[in-house]
Amino acid sequence: MKALAIETATTACAIGVLLDDGFVEERVLDRDRRHTEVLTAGIARVLLEHDLEVRDLDVVVVDRGPGLFTGLRVGIATAQSLANAVGIGLVGVTSLEVLAHFAYEAGVRGKFVGLVDGRRGEVFAQSFDLVDGSDAVDEPRVMTPTDVVASWGATTKVTFGGDGATRYRDIFSGLKNVTIGDFDIPSPASALALGAHRRASDAVPALYLRDADAVANFTTREKRP
């Protein structure tokens, strides 16, 4: 199988490619929210380096969120355009399950909480049991760091991973039962591993969990007396 993974849920923009022989390469294109500027050119470059065209791929895997609104729109729109243009499969994965899969493959076991920075003093969170795989325990939700501490601060042992964990490291590192993983970007290689086992579709719905910043700001202004 040949596949491309697109990761734009965080401030970083990254891609991954899977070849028939099982070789996987992942590449961070940018870390400063320049998804629109770097994504298409980065895809073209990595495909050229592996002597591939989009039509040679079997599937495009894209992170559908939760994450930053603009980044998700760019990533999903690009993935759907590529897949539909040449008639190949399209698969969506979530940023939090990708973090959990990476943690499991890296040797983390037990309770894991994926945390994606949602800005506005919030994170997108979901917990997993990493025993015989990365099994979700609950649904993705919006939480404050204080909520996270209240929910998992007393757990016997738990690992936090994602850019939400690193952003609020000062809060979480004071918890004796918590280990902070040193990975912040959902891994395109993990997205490829998850996507390879899922049925492709024609479209992937974004998992936003809340309104975009512009909508939220407008609503706040409208409510002011």
Backbone torsions as a table, in degrees:
resi	resn	phi	psi	omega
1	MET	NA	138.7	172.6
2	LYS	-112.4	130.3	-175.6
3	ALA	-146.1	154.8	176.1
4	LEU	-121.4	137.4	175.5
5	ALA	-116.5	138.9	179.4
6	ILE	-120.3	127.3	-177.3
7	GLU	-125.2	111.7	-179.2
8	THR	-138.8	22.0	-174.7
9	ALA	-76.5	-22.3	-178.3
10	THR	-112.5	-169.8	177.0
11	THR	-65.7	-19.1	179.7
12	ALA	-87.4	154.6	173.9
13	CYS	-122.5	123.1	-176.3
14	ALA	-140.9	157.6	177.7
15	ILE	-138.4	161.6	175.6
16	GLY	-141.6	153.3	178.0
17	VAL	-134.1	136.8	177.6
18	LEU	-116.1	130.6	-179.9
19	LEU	-106.2	168.5	-176.3
20	ASP	-58.8	-32.2	-177.4
21	ASP	-83.5	6.6	179.0
22	GLY	91.2	-5.0	178.2
23	PHE	-64.5	133.5	179.1
24	VAL	-126.6	130.6	172.9
25	GLU	-123.3	135.1	172.6
26	GLU	-124.3	147.2	-172.9
27	ARG	-143.9	128.8	174.1
28	VAL	-87.5	119.0	-177.0
29	LEU	-86.8	-31.3	-176.1
30	ASP	-165.7	154.4	179.2
31	ARG	-122.9	11.7	-170.8
32	ASP	-127.5	40.3	172.5
33	ARG	62.1	31.9	178.6
34	ARG	-102.3	44.4	-175.7
35	HIS	-58.4	-45.8	-177.4
36	THR	-61.6	-40.2	-175.7
37	GLU	-74.2	-34.2	-168.4
38	VAL	-108.4	-19.2	-169.3
39	LEU	-65.6	-55.6	-175.6
40	THR	-61.8	-44.5	179.0
41	ALA	-64.0	-38.0	179.6
42	GLY	-66.3	-39.7	177.2
43	ILE	-63.4	-46.7	-179.7
44	ALA	-59.4	-39.7	-177.8
45	ARG	-67.5	-46.0	-177.0
46	VAL	-69.7	-35.0	176.5
47	LEU	-66.2	-41.3	178.6
48	LEU	-61.9	-40.7	-178.9
49	GLU	-64.0	-26.7	178.9
50	HIS	-103.0	14.0	177.1
51	ASP	56.8	45.2	-179.0
52	LEU	-121.9	153.7	166.9
53	GLU	-118.1	163.3	-178.6
54	VAL	-56.5	-39.5	-178.7
55	ARG	-65.0	-15.7	178.1
56	ASP	-79.7	-15.6	-177.9
57	LEU	-77.5	152.6	174.3
58	ASP	-94.3	-29.7	-175.7
59	VAL	-157.4	150.9	170.3
60	VAL	-114.7	126.0	178.8
61	VAL	-106.1	131.8	-177.9
62	VAL	-132.9	140.5	174.1
63	ASP	-74.3	120.8	-176.3
64	ARG	-100.7	7.0	177.3
65	GLY	109.9	-175.6	1.4
66	PRO	-70.7	157.6	-178.7
67	GLY	175.7	-162.0	-178.0
68	LEU	-72.5	133.8	-169.7
69	PHE	-56.5	-53.5	-175.6
70	THR	-64.5	-43.5	179.4
71	GLY	-59.4	-43.6	179.4
72	LEU	-63.2	-42.0	179.1
73	ARG	-60.1	-44.7	-179.6
74	VAL	-64.2	-46.7	-177.0
75	GLY	-65.0	-46.6	-178.3
76	ILE	-68.2	-42.4	179.1
77	ALA	-61.8	-41.2	179.1
78	THR	-65.2	-45.5	-179.5
79	ALA	-61.3	-45.6	-178.8
80	GLN	-66.5	-38.2	179.2
81	SER	-64.1	-44.7	179.9
82	LEU	-63.9	-47.6	-177.0
83	ALA	-65.5	-44.3	-177.8
84	ASN	-70.6	-31.0	-176.8
85	ALA	-64.4	-34.5	-176.1
86	VAL	-117.9	4.6	174.7
87	GLY	72.4	38.8	177.4
88	ILE	-108.2	171.8	-175.7
89	GLY	-72.5	154.8	177.8
90	LEU	-131.4	129.4	-177.9
91	VAL	-131.2	135.9	176.1
92	GLY	-105.6	141.3	172.9
93	VAL	-130.1	161.8	178.9
94	THR	-100.0	152.7	-178.9
95	SER	-61.5	-35.8	-175.9
96	LEU	-74.9	-38.1	176.8
97	GLU	-70.7	-29.8	176.1
98	VAL	-66.9	-42.8	176.4
99	LEU	-59.8	-42.9	-179.1
100	ALA	-65.5	-42.4	179.0
101	HIS	-62.2	-43.7	178.5
102	PHE	-61.1	-43.6	-179.8
103	ALA	-60.5	-43.0	179.6
104	TYR	-62.6	-45.9	179.9
105	GLU	-65.1	-26.4	179.1
106	ALA	-83.2	-1.9	175.9
107	GLY	102.0	3.4	177.3
108	VAL	-72.2	135.6	178.5
109	ARG	-132.0	156.4	-179.5
110	GLY	93.5	-149.3	-177.4
111	LYS	-76.9	132.9	177.2
112	PHE	-133.4	138.7	176.2
113	VAL	-122.6	117.4	175.0
114	GLY	-83.9	132.8	-177.4
115	LEU	-132.2	114.1	176.2
116	VAL	-105.4	129.6	-179.2
117	ASP	-63.2	121.0	179.7
118	GLY	-102.9	5.1	-173.7
119	ARG	61.1	-174.3	-178.3
120	ARG	55.7	23.2	-178.8
121	GLY	72.8	24.4	-177.9
122	GLU	-130.6	163.1	174.1
123	VAL	-132.0	156.2	169.6
124	PHE	-95.8	125.8	-170.3
125	ALA	-130.5	148.9	173.2
126	GLN	-158.4	141.0	-179.2
127	SER	-106.0	151.8	-176.4
128	PHE	-138.4	153.4	169.2
129	ASP	-104.4	116.7	-179.9
130	LEU	-100.5	88.3	-179.3
131	VAL	-120.3	-71.4	175.9
132	ASP	-110.4	30.1	-176.2
133	GLY	148.3	-163.9	-179.9
134	SER	-114.8	87.4	-174.9
135	ASP	-95.5	124.5	179.8
136	ALA	-67.1	138.7	178.4
137	VAL	-99.6	-33.9	-179.0
138	ASP	-141.9	-173.5	-178.7
139	GLU	-95.6	154.9	175.6
140	PRO	-60.7	141.2	-179.8
141	ARG	-150.5	164.0	176.9
142	VAL	-92.5	130.5	-178.6
143	MET	-141.0	158.3	168.8
144	THR	-91.2	161.1	175.2
145	PRO	-55.5	-35.3	177.9
146	THR	-64.1	-40.1	175.9
147	ASP	-60.5	-42.0	-179.7
148	VAL	-61.1	-45.2	179.2
149	VAL	-61.9	-43.0	-179.1
150	ALA	-65.4	-34.1	-177.0
151	SER	-79.6	-39.0	-172.3
152	TRP	-126.7	2.5	-177.9
153	GLY	-66.8	-21.5	-179.3
154	ALA	-106.6	4.7	177.2
155	THR	-63.5	145.9	-177.2
156	THR	-52.6	-51.0	178.3
157	LYS	-154.3	132.2	-177.6
158	VAL	-149.4	145.9	175.7
159	THR	-111.0	130.9	174.5
160	PHE	-102.0	138.0	177.9
161	GLY	-143.5	150.0	-179.4
162	GLY	118.5	168.1	-177.3
163	ASP	-70.1	-18.6	173.0
164	GLY	-69.5	-32.0	177.3
165	ALA	-71.9	-41.5	-179.1
166	THR	-73.0	-34.2	179.8
167	ARG	-64.4	-38.7	-178.0
168	TYR	-106.7	32.7	179.6
169	ARG	-56.3	-38.9	-178.4
170	ASP	-60.1	-32.1	178.9
171	ILE	-80.5	-46.0	-172.9
172	PHE	-78.0	-30.2	-175.6
173	SER	-68.6	-15.0	177.0
174	GLY	-78.9	-7.2	179.4
175	LEU	-88.0	120.2	-173.3
176	LYS	-65.9	-26.0	-176.9
177	ASN	-89.2	-2.5	-173.0
178	VAL	-104.6	132.8	170.0
179	THR	-110.0	132.3	179.6
180	ILE	-96.8	117.1	178.3
181	GLY	-68.6	150.1	-176.9
182	ASP	-94.0	31.2	178.1
183	PHE	-125.8	133.9	-176.4
184	ASP	-120.9	-23.6	-179.2
185	ILE	-98.2	128.4	173.0
186	PRO	-56.1	124.6	-171.1
187	SER	-72.4	123.4	174.3
188	PRO	-58.7	-32.3	177.6
189	ALA	-64.6	-40.3	176.5
190	SER	-67.8	-36.5	176.3
191	ALA	-61.5	-41.0	177.4
192	LEU	-64.1	-41.7	179.9
193	ALA	-63.2	-40.4	179.0
194	LEU	-72.3	-43.6	-176.0
195	GLY	-67.1	-26.7	-178.1
196	ALA	-64.2	-19.7	-176.7
197	HIS	-106.1	12.9	-176.3
198	ARG	-117.7	152.4	-179.9
199	ARG	-73.3	134.5	179.8
200	ALA	-77.3	158.1	178.9
201	SER	-140.2	179.2	179.9
202	ASP	-88.5	-20.3	-177.7
203	ALA	-148.9	153.5	179.5
204	VAL	-124.8	120.5	178.7
205	PRO	-78.6	137.9	177.7
206	ALA	-74.0	144.8	176.1
207	LEU	-105.9	88.8	-174.5
208	TYR	-85.1	-40.0	-177.8
209	LEU	73.4	-21.2	178.1
210	ARG	-159.2	171.7	-179.5
211	ASP	-71.1	158.9	174.4
212	ALA	-64.6	158.8	-179.7
213	ASP	-55.5	-42.1	-178.2
214	ALA	-61.9	-40.9	178.6
215	VAL	-67.0	-43.4	-179.6
216	ALA	-63.1	-42.2	179.8
217	ASN	-64.5	-40.7	178.9
218	PHE	-64.3	-43.8	179.8
219	THR	-62.6	-39.9	179.1
220	THR	-63.1	-42.6	179.1
221	ARG	-63.8	-39.7	-178.8
222	GLU	-64.7	-29.0	-177.5
223	LYS	-83.3	-14.2	-178.7
224	ARG	-69.5	140.9	-179.5
225	PRO	-70.2	NA	NA
